[in-house]
Amino acid sequence: MRRTAAIAFVLALTAVLAGCGGGSDHTTVPPEAMLDSAARHPIESADTKVEARLRVDGSARLSGPIDVRLEGPYRSGGGTRIPSFDWRLSASALGFPVPGRVVSTGDNVYLTVYGNGYEVGAPAVAAANARLAQAGGVRIDLRRWLGPARVSGQDSAGGEDCERIAAPLRGEAVAADLAPLAESLGVGVPTVAGRAVACVGFDDRVLHELELRAVFRLDPEAAARLDGATAIHLAADVEISDVGQAEKISAPRGSFRPIQDLFLTLGDLAG
């Protein structure tokens, strides 16, 4: 179950990707047109920066917030497998700072913290990929996620001048896109509510930043599988640059222990 939770966390974070700095002086473009253009330019590869805070209701082991900062290259998994990435990690959980690195090759996921290496394991990742493929994959339609939009200003992100567009989340659309992921992990589809701000480039019409504030409420069956968690509160800021740049991602060198060993250690610390 802990291995499933780790995969869920990774996918949840990359689902956000699939979907700002100095000022600019451009003619305002209707927000719906900008979002339509961004939808026609999906992110297949890029350099990414992610800052996220997770707060879980109902779990005794995760009573405090989890802060995560990730930075590095990303490559899409095509919707039917776990994406590939090589991210430097800075996190804080259970009151402890956690520096390290997290790498996905699409076939395995590796985590290095305090010089110790852990892996989810190729069989577990292959099983998750197979379930995703059988379910038709995770097809994130960020355009469909966003409700009535409005322009909230101009800014820059990912090296591009962009228009900032604010919109509420359409919870039913988000839940529908996440349903194959939830089913592949053996948990129920959550109910979702929240809001987002997208920063879309004036020149390239590509998404370069996404601010997401959302609450995922879990059904009792999912709560039982995830240590009693009833809801997950997510605040995430994603910055995207060098879109389309070829990203070489390979498995890290060294020896790696099963990820369960890390969860056992964290459980002992929490206790």
SEMARPA-906858 format. One line per 2 residues: number of its first residue (from 1); their letters; for each residue x negated, y, z negated of C-alpha. Coordinates in nm, 4 decimals. Layout:
<nodes>
NUM	a	X,Y,Z  ...
</nodes>
This chain:
<nodes>
1	mr	0.0000,0.0000,0.0000  -0.2847,0.2383,-0.0817
3	rt	-0.4335,0.1682,0.2595  -0.0966,0.2579,0.4144
5	aa	-0.0902,0.5826,0.2183  -0.4371,0.6719,0.3481
7	ia	-0.3304,0.6139,0.7084  -0.0133,0.8140,0.6484
9	fv	-0.2150,1.1067,0.5158  -0.4492,1.1018,0.8175
11	la	-0.1618,1.0813,1.0635  0.0347,1.3444,0.8899
13	lt	-0.2561,1.5777,0.9199  -0.3128,1.4910,1.2932
15	av	0.0575,1.5236,1.3650  0.0225,1.8910,1.2662
17	la	-0.2583,1.9315,1.5244  -0.0569,1.7792,1.7989
19	gc	0.1751,2.0480,1.8075  -0.5992,3.4721,1.2784
21	gg	-0.8884,3.7659,1.2327  -0.9082,4.0815,1.4401
23	gs	-0.6345,4.2717,1.6122  -0.5522,4.3031,1.9821
25	dh	-0.3594,4.5370,2.2118  -0.1446,4.3454,2.4601
27	tt	0.2046,4.3857,2.5960  0.4460,4.1873,2.3821
29	vp	0.5790,3.8754,2.5536  0.9198,3.7261,2.4611
31	pe	0.8462,3.4672,2.1916  1.0496,3.1897,2.3548
33	am	0.8466,3.2310,2.6765  0.5186,3.2101,2.4833
35	ld	0.6280,2.8951,2.3032  0.7433,2.7391,2.6316
37	sa	0.3991,2.8110,2.7826  0.2186,2.6624,2.4834
39	ar	0.4311,2.3477,2.5124  0.3044,2.3045,2.8691
41	hp	-0.0566,2.3082,2.7411  -0.0832,2.0274,2.4824
43	ie	-0.4055,1.9969,2.2818  -0.5947,1.6921,2.4112
45	sa	-0.9298,1.7910,2.2582  -1.0593,2.0868,2.0612
47	dt	-1.2678,2.2089,1.7736  -1.0448,2.2386,1.4683
49	kv	-1.0302,2.3914,1.1229  -0.7638,2.2718,0.8828
51	ea	-0.6826,2.4059,0.5380  -0.4039,2.2218,0.3607
53	rl	-0.2498,2.1981,0.0168  -0.0343,1.8989,-0.0731
55	rv	0.1827,1.8844,-0.3813  0.3669,1.5621,-0.4584
57	dg	0.6806,1.5400,-0.6728  0.7489,1.2264,-0.8737
59	sa	0.4042,1.0626,-0.8692  0.2283,1.0354,-1.2044
61	rl	-0.1074,0.9783,-1.0369  -0.0767,1.2858,-0.8180
63	sg	0.0628,1.5362,-1.0657  -0.1676,1.8186,-0.9503
65	pi	-0.2101,1.9745,-0.6059  -0.4505,1.8316,-0.3501
67	dv	-0.6503,2.0914,-0.1571  -0.8197,1.9833,0.1643
69	rl	-1.0401,2.1669,0.4138  -1.1445,1.9887,0.7336
71	eg	-1.3610,2.1185,1.0156  -1.4908,1.9540,1.3325
73	py	-1.3988,1.8049,1.6713  -1.0661,1.6403,1.7474
75	rs	-0.9439,1.4232,2.0378  -0.5844,1.3128,2.0867
77	gg	-0.4900,0.9478,2.0610  -0.2358,0.9868,2.3402
79	gt	0.0553,0.9430,2.1006  0.0194,0.5643,2.0689
81	ri	-0.2906,0.5353,1.8487  -0.4633,0.7193,1.5694
83	ps	-0.6475,1.0243,1.7066  -1.0256,1.0515,1.6971
85	fd	-1.2005,1.3179,1.4918  -1.5216,1.3908,1.3026
87	wr	-1.4412,1.6326,1.0215  -1.6513,1.7788,0.7450
89	ls	-1.4468,1.7478,0.4294  -1.4094,1.9724,0.1287
91	as	-1.1339,1.8738,-0.1104  -1.0147,1.9070,-0.4651
93	al	-0.8018,1.6362,-0.6247  -0.7300,1.5355,-0.9839
95	gf	-0.9463,1.8272,-1.0942  -1.2559,1.7033,-0.9088
97	pv	-1.4304,1.8663,-0.6100  -1.4736,1.6165,-0.3260
99	pg	-1.7279,1.7034,-0.0550  -1.7754,1.4587,0.2286
101	rv	-1.6884,1.3572,0.5810  -1.3944,1.1792,0.7438
103	vs	-1.4268,1.0139,1.0852  -1.1768,0.8322,1.3056
105	tg	-1.2807,0.6507,1.6207  -0.9228,0.5482,1.6936
107	dn	-1.0193,0.1936,1.5950  -1.1273,0.2603,1.2372
109	vy	-1.1277,0.5431,0.9844  -1.4312,0.6203,0.7679
111	lt	-1.4596,0.8378,0.4582  -1.7846,0.9443,0.2928
113	vy	-1.7713,1.1141,-0.0492  -2.0618,1.1780,-0.2866
115	gn	-2.2826,0.9728,-0.0561  -2.0608,0.6642,-0.0809
117	gy	-1.8976,0.5271,0.2347  -1.5494,0.3751,0.2609
119	ev	-1.3458,0.2456,0.5545  -0.9765,0.1797,0.6076
121	ga	-1.0772,-0.1229,0.8146  -1.0380,-0.2131,1.1811
123	pa	-0.7608,-0.4721,1.1172  -0.5471,-0.2204,0.9259
125	va	-0.5955,0.0494,1.1896  -0.5273,-0.1976,1.4715
127	aa	-0.2055,-0.3021,1.2985  -0.1012,0.0630,1.2605
129	na	-0.1828,0.1311,1.6261  0.0185,-0.1727,1.7321
131	rl	0.3184,-0.0604,1.5276  0.2917,0.2898,1.6736
133	aq	0.2760,0.1508,2.0283  0.5712,-0.0801,1.9625
135	ag	0.7709,0.2135,1.8273  0.6960,0.4164,2.1386
137	gv	0.4263,0.6276,1.9769  0.4382,0.9553,1.7929
139	ri	0.5553,1.2217,2.0378  0.5214,1.5577,1.8706
141	dl	0.7328,1.8212,2.0456  0.6316,2.1336,1.8560
143	rr	0.8499,2.3467,2.0810  1.1573,2.1502,1.9745
145	wl	1.0519,2.1791,1.6100  1.0838,2.5576,1.6087
147	gp	1.4166,2.7331,1.5717  1.5059,3.0906,1.6712
149	ar	1.1729,3.2705,1.7130  1.0591,3.6273,1.6630
151	vs	0.7311,3.8105,1.7263  0.5588,3.8922,1.3968
153	gq	0.2548,4.0743,1.5383  -0.0666,4.0424,1.7364
155	ds	-0.3904,3.8896,1.6148  -0.6813,3.6696,1.7213
157	ag	-0.7548,3.3032,1.6503  -0.9844,3.0410,1.7956
159	ge	-1.1700,3.3126,1.9853  -0.8573,3.4321,2.1704
161	dc	-0.6228,3.7288,2.1344  -0.2809,3.5911,2.0568
163	er	0.0791,3.6713,1.9779  0.2049,3.5613,1.6380
165	ia	0.5489,3.3995,1.6493  0.7511,3.3091,1.3400
167	ap	1.0315,3.0525,1.3361  1.2160,2.8207,1.0972
169	lr	1.1633,2.4482,1.1354  1.4434,2.2406,1.2839
171	ge	1.4349,1.9647,1.0233  1.6266,1.7093,1.2288
173	av	1.3908,1.7489,1.5253  1.0828,1.7139,1.3034
175	aa	1.2266,1.4026,1.1375  1.3169,1.2483,1.4746
177	dl	0.9605,1.2912,1.6051  0.8132,1.1487,1.2842
179	ap	1.0527,0.8516,1.2764  0.8224,0.6113,1.4700
181	la	0.5358,0.6986,1.2339  0.7518,0.6463,0.9258
183	es	0.8861,0.3174,1.0587  0.5380,0.1937,1.1534
185	lg	0.4290,0.2549,0.7933  0.7343,0.0804,0.6536
187	vg	0.8916,0.3867,0.4893  1.2143,0.5717,0.5563
189	vp	1.2376,0.8843,0.7684  1.2047,1.1941,0.5451
191	tv	1.4309,1.4962,0.5526  1.2363,1.8094,0.6427
193	ag	1.2757,2.1820,0.5826  1.0351,2.4724,0.6244
195	ra	0.8965,2.7422,0.8510  0.6034,2.8006,1.0842
197	va	0.4013,3.0786,1.2421  0.2296,3.0032,1.5744
199	cv	-0.0461,3.2108,1.7349  -0.0338,3.1651,2.1156
201	gf	-0.3082,3.3067,2.3399  -0.2085,3.5946,2.5678
203	dd	-0.4465,3.4843,2.8446  -0.4479,3.1028,2.8266
205	rv	-0.0993,3.0531,2.6697  -0.2447,2.7848,2.4416
207	lh	-0.1675,2.7363,2.0729  -0.4687,2.8591,1.8727
209	el	-0.3311,2.8724,1.5213  -0.0416,2.7207,1.3328
211	el	0.0706,2.8051,0.9815  0.3103,2.5447,0.8462
213	ra	0.5070,2.5446,0.5217  0.7257,2.2379,0.4846
215	vf	0.8875,2.0040,0.2351  0.9259,1.6343,0.3200
217	rl	1.1837,1.4649,0.0958  1.1549,1.0873,0.0751
219	dp	1.4264,0.8307,0.0277  1.4163,0.5902,-0.2737
221	ea	1.2611,0.3072,-0.0707  0.9769,0.5279,0.0481
223	aa	0.9313,0.6633,-0.3049  0.8914,0.3107,-0.4382
225	rl	0.6195,0.2384,-0.1815  0.4352,0.5661,-0.2466
227	dg	0.3888,0.5541,-0.6240  0.7263,0.7123,-0.6991
229	at	0.6788,1.0203,-0.4797  1.0125,1.1864,-0.4072
231	ai	0.8905,1.4862,-0.2044  0.5720,1.6156,-0.0442
233	hl	0.5173,1.9911,-0.0204  0.2765,2.0875,0.2557
235	aa	0.1099,2.4231,0.3193  -0.1245,2.3930,0.6169
237	dv	-0.3188,2.6381,0.8333  -0.4711,2.4975,1.1515
239	ei	-0.7084,2.6943,1.3779  -0.7870,2.5549,1.7237
241	sd	-1.0769,2.6621,1.9463  -1.2712,2.5306,2.2485
243	vg	-0.9544,2.3662,2.3790  -1.0248,2.1009,2.6437
245	qa	-1.3934,2.0777,2.5589  -1.5274,1.7233,2.5780
247	ek	-1.5713,1.5908,2.2257  -1.8036,1.2956,2.1636
249	is	-1.6970,1.1082,1.8518  -1.8642,0.7890,1.7323
251	ap	-1.8631,0.5748,1.4200  -2.0982,0.6909,1.1441
253	rg	-2.3984,0.4813,1.0527  -2.4389,0.3003,0.7239
255	sf	-2.2497,0.0518,0.5122  -1.8900,0.1069,0.4097
257	rp	-1.6810,-0.0421,0.1314  -1.3038,-0.1036,0.1560
259	iq	-1.0986,0.2099,0.0957  -0.9204,0.0252,-0.1852
261	dl	-1.2387,0.0598,-0.3930  -1.2044,0.4377,-0.3791
263	fl	-0.8388,0.4268,-0.4834  -0.9258,0.2020,-0.7770
265	tl	-1.1912,0.4504,-0.8874  -0.9508,0.7432,-0.8580
267	gd	-0.6873,0.5475,-1.0493  -0.9349,0.4865,-1.3326
269	la	-1.0238,0.8580,-1.3413  -0.6575,0.9579,-1.3443
271	g	-0.5938,0.7184,-1.6277
</nodes>
